Structures are given as structure tokens and as C-alpha cells.
Amino acid sequence: MQSHNIQKLKENISRRKLWDYIFIIVAILSLLVSILTLIALILQLSITGIPRINWEFLTSFADPAPEIAGILTAWVGSCLTMLVTIIMTVPIGIASGIYLEEYARKNWVANIIEINIANLAGIPSIIYGLLALGVFVQQFKLGESILTAGLTLSLLILPVVIVTTREALKSVPNSLREAAYAMGASKWQMIWDHLLPSSAGGILTGIIVGLSRAIGETAPLVTIGALTFIAFLPDSPFVDFPNKVFTWLEAPFTVMPIQMFNWVSRPEPEFQVNAAAAGVILILMTITMNGLAIYLRYYFRKRIKW
């Protein structure tokens, strides 16, 4: 009887191992299909667009003639919009995550806030565009400006930064907090000198994810009135410093995804090539931004010694 039970147990273990192997194979195949599809799309985009990329393409304004059209206003608009987004999102997102994790009482109010923040991270981006249109454009009278675009994208990625900040803070061992308190540190000293440096890698991961989503968004910016054709740059803050240092925030704008959408919607094949070239530039901008954030994350993690 005992040998029969042992044999049955071995069969069950073998069957479970077989299902584990099958699951691993299916997961690897799914991953390979996704990666190969992405590589194929990037290669096709690069082969089509790279021959079009030159200095004139990067420094020329949009034009009805595809052979002389460029992306100057688009990449400048994307950079300025992302600058506003970073300035608004990073301090507010990190501060909110610190408050919810370290200061807020764990009661039903905090639970409702946590649930709502998690739900906001999954709301379609067009909803944020409609919200920004009603609040920033119509109520606050900010107009279709770079400031409005930055605030809109900040709303879009703020829940992601808050959630990842909280998770990064949770990953820090409680022994680090207790050691700081044992040395006489106040709560804020513990957070500033110990908790934030130790969780900086995870916080930067959330910022990377959020900014990568924001730089490619189109729907919320179209909703608030981003232009598809613009042939001038915002005023430089250094022309009449300091009187007009913030006038660029009020300027009309366009961004790389909207410029690409405008070109793709045109029937001329030359505009399709322009759109592919702009796509390559957008990918390089995203990789550069993410690479900088990944380097900072690695730098902070290397300094941590628990």
C-alpha cells in the first residue's frame, strides 16, 4: 500500500513537472514572438526613415512640400513639454508616495485613496485630455499651450509614479528605519537620509515607465488643441531675461507623435518616409531619456549597502 502511494506521488510530481515545462516553453515562445515582432517593426522603420534623416530635416519647419519638411518644431515641442511634465510630476509624485506610505494613517480613507490611484493608472489617456480641456483650458484659461500639455501629461503619469514610489519604499527593510530611529534621527531625517537613497532605484523605474508613456501620447494633446502644423518656435527665455523668461510656456505647440500622425494621414509616399524618419528620432529620444534614467538608477543602487 505504501509503495503504491509513493508511486502515485511520483506520477503526480512528474505530471506537474511536465506542465511546468510546457508553461515555460509557451512563455518563451510568446516572448520571442513579441520581441521578434518589435525588432521587425523597428528595422522596417529604420530602413525606411534613416536615409531621410539629415541636418536639414532636424532644423527645418513643417512644410506642405515633403522634400523640405522638417521636425524642428515637433522635437522642440516634445522636449519642452516633457520638461514641464518632469518638473510637475517628479516632486508631486514622490511627495505623494512618501505621504501615503510613511505618514498617512492606515484607515478606510487611505484605502479609498489607494484604490483610486491604482484605478487612475489604467484610465485611457483620452479621458485625461477631456479633463485637461475642461479644467486647464476652459476654467484656468491656460489656452492650448506648452504649459497645458505638460500639466495634462503630468496628470496622465502621476498615478504610475505614486504607485511605484510606494512600492519602492515598501521594499526597504524595516531594520533600516529602526536603525535610523535608534541613532536619534527624526522621521524626516530617516526618510531623507536613508529611505529615499535606498529606494531611489525603484522610484526612478516608475519615472522611466511614466515618461516613456508620456512622450508617445497623442490623444490627450489633440484634445487640448495641439497643432498639426506650426512654423515657428516658442520665444527664447534668454531674449529679454528676466522679463520674458516664462513666455515660452504660453506658446502653441506640436509634438513628435502628432507630426507623425499628420504625415501618415497624407497620401504622398514622401510623407510616409518623413513619418518613418520622425519615428526613428522619437525612438532615439526615448532611448536617450530612458538610458539616462537607467544610469541614475544604477548609480544609486551601487551606492546602497545594507
C-alpha positions in Angstrom: 0.0 0.0 0.0 2.8 2.4 0.9 4.7 1.6 -2.3 1.5 2.3 -4.3 1.2 5.7 -2.6 4.8 6.5 -3.3 4.4 5.5 -7.0 1.3 7.7 -7.3 3.1 10.6 -5.7 6.0 10.3 -8.1 3.5 10.2 -11.0 1.8 13.4 -9.7 5.2 15.1 -9.4 6.2 14.0 -12.9 2.9 15.3 -14.3 3.3 18.7 -12.6 6.9 19.0 -13.9 5.7 18.3 -17.4 3.1 21.1 -17.1 5.8 23.4 -15.7 8.0 22.7 -18.8 5.0 23.2 -21.1 4.2 26.5 -19.5 7.9 27.6 -19.7 8.0 26.7 -23.4 4.8 28.6 -24.1 6.0 31.7 -22.2 9.4 31.7 -24.0 7.7 31.3 -27.4 5.3 34.2 -26.6 8.3 36.4 -25.5 10.2 35.5 -28.7 7.2 36.4 -30.9 6.8 39.7 -29.1 10.5 40.6 -29.4 10.8 39.5 -33.0 7.7 41.5 -34.0 9.1 44.6 -32.3 12.5 44.1 -33.9 10.9 43.7 -37.3 8.9 46.9 -36.9 11.9 48.8 -35.7 14.0 47.5 -38.6 11.4 48.4 -41.2 11.0 51.9 -39.6 14.8 52.4 -39.6 15.3 51.1 -43.2 12.6 53.5 -44.4 13.4 56.5 -42.3 17.2 56.7 -41.7 18.1 57.8 -45.3 15.8 60.8 -44.8 17.5 62.0 -41.6 19.9 64.8 -42.1 20.7 68.2 -40.5 18.1 70.0 -42.7 15.4 67.5 -41.6 16.2 68.2 -37.9 16.4 72.0 -38.3 13.6 72.7 -40.8 10.0 73.7 -40.1 7.0 71.7 -41.3 6.1 72.4 -44.9 3.5 71.3 -47.4 6.3 70.1 -49.7 7.6 66.8 -48.2 11.1 67.1 -49.6 11.8 70.2 -47.5 9.6 69.5 -44.5 11.3 69.0 -41.1 10.6 68.3 -37.5 12.2 71.3 -35.7 9.0 72.5 -34.0 8.0 68.9 -33.3 11.1 67.8 -31.4 11.5 71.2 -29.6 7.8 70.9 -28.6 8.3 67.4 -27.3 11.4 68.4 -25.3 9.7 71.4 -23.7 6.5 69.5 -23.0 8.5 66.7 -21.3 10.4 69.3 -19.3 7.2 70.7 -17.9 5.9 67.2 -17.3 9.1 66.2 -15.3 9.1 69.4 -13.2 5.4 68.9 -12.3 5.3 65.1 -11.9 8.5 64.1 -10.1 8.2 66.2 -6.9 4.5 65.8 -6.6 4.5 62.1 -7.3 7.4 61.3 -4.9 5.9 63.5 -2.2 2.5 61.9 -2.5 4.0 58.4 -2.4 6.1 59.3 0.7 3.0 60.7 2.5 0.8 57.7 1.7 3.4 55.2 2.8 5.1 56.9 5.7 2.7 59.5 7.2 -0.9 58.6 6.3 -2.9 56.6 8.8 -3.9 53.1 7.6 -7.7 53.5 7.6 -10.6 53.4 5.2 -9.8 56.8 3.8 -6.3 55.8 2.9 -7.7 52.6 1.4 -10.1 54.5 -0.8 -7.2 56.8 -1.9 -5.0 53.9 -2.8 -7.8 52.2 -4.8 -8.5 55.4 -6.7 -4.8 56.0 -7.5 -4.5 52.4 -8.8 -7.6 52.8 -10.9 -6.3 56.1 -12.3 -3.2 54.4 -13.7 -5.4 52.4 -16.0 -7.8 55.1 -17.3 -7.5 55.7 -21.1 -5.4 58.8 -22.0 -8.2 60.5 -23.9 -10.1 60.9 -20.5 -7.2 62.9 -19.2 -7.3 65.0 -22.3 -11.0 65.8 -21.8 -10.3 66.6 -18.1 -7.5 69.0 -19.1 -9.7 70.6 -21.7 -12.4 71.4 -19.1 -10.0 72.4 -16.3 -6.8 73.9 -17.7 -8.1 75.3 -21.0 -11.6 76.4 -20.1 -11.5 77.0 -16.4 -8.0 78.2 -15.7 -7.7 79.9 -19.2 -4.2 78.5 -19.9 -5.1 78.0 -23.6 -3.6 75.5 -26.0 -0.1 76.0 -24.7 3.0 74.0 -23.7 2.1 74.5 -20.0 -1.3 72.9 -20.6 0.3 70.0 -22.5 2.8 69.4 -19.7 0.1 69.5 -17.0 -2.0 67.1 -19.0 0.8 64.5 -19.4 1.7 65.1 -15.7 -1.9 64.0 -14.7 -1.5 61.0 -17.0 1.6 59.6 -15.4 1.3 60.8 -11.9 -0.6 57.7 -10.7 2.2 55.5 -12.1 4.9 57.5 -10.2 2.9 57.5 -7.0 2.3 53.7 -7.1 5.9 52.8 -7.9 7.2 55.2 -5.3 5.2 53.5 -2.6 6.3 50.0 -3.8 9.9 51.2 -3.7 9.5 52.5 -0.2 7.9 49.2 0.9 10.9 47.3 -0.4 13.3 49.0 2.0 13.8 46.7 5.1 12.3 48.0 8.3 15.6 47.4 10.0 16.9 50.5 8.2 14.2 52.6 9.7 14.7 51.2 13.1 18.4 51.8 12.9 17.9 55.4 12.0 15.5 55.9 14.8 17.9 54.2 17.2 20.6 56.8 16.3 18.2 59.6 17.2 17.1 60.6 13.7 13.7 62.2 13.3 11.1 60.8 10.8 12.0 63.2 8.1 15.8 62.7 8.6 15.2 59.0 8.3 13.2 59.4 5.1 15.6 62.0 3.5 19.0 60.5 4.5 18.2 56.8 4.4 14.8 55.8 2.9 15.0 57.9 -0.3 18.6 57.0 -1.2 17.8 53.3 -0.7 14.6 53.4 -2.8 15.9 55.7 -5.5 16.3 52.9 -8.0 12.7 51.8 -7.7 11.4 55.4 -7.8 13.4 56.1 -11.0 12.0 52.9 -12.5 8.5 54.4 -12.1 9.6 57.7 -13.6 11.1 55.9 -16.6 7.9 54.0 -17.2 5.7 57.1 -16.9 7.9 59.3 -19.1 8.1 56.6 -21.7 4.4 56.6 -21.9 4.0 60.3 -21.9 6.5 61.1 -24.7 4.5 58.9 -27.2 1.0 60.1 -26.3 -1.2 61.8 -28.9 -4.8 61.6 -27.9 -4.8 63.9 -24.8 -2.7 66.5 -26.6 -5.0 66.6 -29.7 -8.0 67.0 -27.3 -6.5 70.1 -25.7 -5.7 71.7 -29.1 -2.2 70.7 -30.1 -1.4 72.0 -33.6 -0.7 69.6 -36.5 1.1 72.4 -38.5 3.3 75.1 -36.8 6.1 77.0 -38.4 7.6 79.0 -35.6 9.4 78.2 -32.3 8.4 79.5 -28.8 10.1 82.6 -27.6 13.5 82.0 -26.0 13.7 82.7 -22.3 17.0 84.5 -22.8 15.9 87.1 -25.3 14.5 89.5 -22.7 15.8 88.0 -19.5 14.2 88.0 -16.9 11.1 89.8 -18.2 10.0 87.0 -20.6 11.7 84.0 -19.0 8.4 82.1 -18.9 6.6 83.3 -22.0 7.5 80.0 -23.8 5.0 78.2 -21.5 2.2 80.1 -23.2 3.3 79.3 -26.8 1.3 77.0 -29.1 2.9 73.7 -29.7 3.1 70.4 -31.5 4.9 67.2 -30.6 6.6 64.3 -32.5 3.6 61.8 -32.4 1.2 64.5 -33.7 3.6 65.4 -36.5 4.0 61.8 -37.4 0.2 61.3 -37.4 -0.2 64.3 -39.7 2.3 62.9 -42.2 0.9 59.4 -42.1 -2.6 60.6 -42.9 -1.3 62.2 -46.2 -1.4 60.2 -49.4 2.0 61.1 -50.8 4.6 58.4 -50.2 7.3 61.0 -49.4 5.3 62.0 -46.3 5.3 58.3 -45.2 9.1 58.4 -45.4 9.1 61.6 -43.3 6.9 59.9 -40.7 9.3 56.9 -40.5 12.3 59.3 -40.1 10.4 61.1 -37.3 9.6 57.8 -35.7 13.3 56.9 -35.6 14.1 60.2 -34.0 11.3 59.6 -31.4 12.7 56.2 -30.6 16.2 57.7 -30.1 14.8 60.4 -27.8 13.0 57.8 -25.7 16.1 55.6 -25.6 18.3 58.5 -24.5 15.8 59.6 -21.8 15.5 56.1 -20.5 19.2 55.5 -20.7 19.9 58.5 -18.5 17.3 57.3 -16.0 18.7 53.8 -16.0 22.2 55.1 -15.4 21.0 57.2 -12.5 19.1 54.1 -11.1 22.3 52.0 -11.4 24.3 54.8 -9.8 22.0 55.0 -6.7 21.8 51.2 -6.4 25.6 50.9 -6.5 25.9 53.2 -3.5 23.4 51.3 -1.4 25.0 48.9 1.2 22.5 47.3 3.5 
